Structures are given as C-alpha cells and as structure tokens.
C-alpha cells in the first residue's frame, strides 16, 4: 500500500494512506485553509469519534446527529475554519458514499471505466467542483497508482509529470513548499 506524505504528520498520513474515505474527506476540507491542515482533518475527526476507531466510517458520519457533528468539527481546535458549513458538506459526502457506493469510497475509482468516468464520478460528489475533482484524479494517479485509461487527460494540468501544482504533487516538505509557491504565484497573477 502506498504511503502518502501530505501532512508531514505520521498519524494523519497513515490514516490517509489506509482509508479511502479519509482521503476523500481531506480533499473535501482542502479549501480556504492550508493543505496540511485540511488533510490532517480526517485524523482529527477520527480521534474525536467515540472509541477512536481505526478509520472513518462514512455510515457513522452520515448518521451522526447534526449537533454532535458540529461539536466534533468545532473542536478545539477546529477541524476547519468554517467548521459548520464544512461539517454539513462532510455529512453530505458521507451520505453520498453510503448511498451511491455502498459505503466503500474506493469503489468511486475502482469501478471507474476510464479517466473521464473517474472524473465524472469524483465531480458528482458533494463538495467536489471541477478543479477539486481534477486534483483528486491526479492525486489518485500520481500517488496511489489509480491509472485508468485517460486519467492524465481527465486530471488536466494537474496530471502532468514534473510539476508542483497541487496536493497531488506533495511527497515531502520540499514539494509542499513548491506547491505553496505555485499557488501564491497563481493567486498573484489572478489579482494581476
């Protein structure tokens, strides 16, 4: 099993590496906060669940009362800057995985016919727009070996080799810094 190094925190990275739903949750949370914080979020959530299970069960999160989920997301420390709205998105994602994929997040990519189908399946998830879906397809291909025909094309610019554009390219602290630098340059160019 490939070992991810997205957070530079051993426990958080181990959970992301062994639990497909945790990886999806990290990607969901990767919005308006540092990517390391976002991808450490699943471990924070897991550790706060009753009994601290060894993985995130989408059925458990889907069934959690809204007040309990809100408290879990709020911390302290908070899982996300916008813990209320992200908690609702997390629950929507958990319900989609349960309802549409039998509770097995890996089926999203294992059952994909090809790259375009994989992108369509990821984009259909609550909280996953076009860019986030492309980045996730790139992450699956580059780091987990999920490479159905056409995956690079489906990932767009994020699927290219030798770039540091997103979490798909993070393998250590140096690559994290290069991705952060790329994002800052892109934001500066957009402000123009």
C-alpha positions, 0 to 999 in steps of 0.5 A: 500500500502506498504511503502518502506524505501530505501532512508531514504528520505520521498519524494523519498520513497513515490514516490517509494512506489506509482509508479511502474515505479519509482521503476523500474527506481531506480533499473535501476540507482542502479549501480556504485553509492550508493543505496540511491542515485540511488533510490532517482533518480526517485524523482529527475527526477520527480521534474525536469519534467515540472509541477512536476507531481505526478509520472513518466510517462514512455510515457513522458520519452520515448518521451522526446527529447534526449537533454532535457533528458540529461539536466534533468539527468545532473542536478545539481546535477546529477541524476547519475554519468554517467548521459548520458549513464544512461539517454539513458538506462532510455529512453530505459526502458521507451520505453520498458514499453510503448511498451511491457506493455502498459505503466503500469510497474506493469503489468511486475509482475502482469501478471507474471505466476510464479517466473521464468516468473517474472524473465524472464520478469524483465531480458528482460528489458533494463538495467536489467542483471541477478543479477539486475533482481534477486534483483528486484524479491526479492525486489518485494517479500520481500517488496511489497508482489509480491509472485508468485509461485517460486519467492524465487527460481527465486530471488536466494540468494537474496530471502532468509529470514534473510539476508542483501544482497541487496536493497531488504533487506533495511527497515531502516538505520540499514539494509542499513548499513548491506547491505553496509557491505555485499557488501564491504565484497563481493567486498573484497573477489572478489579482494581476 
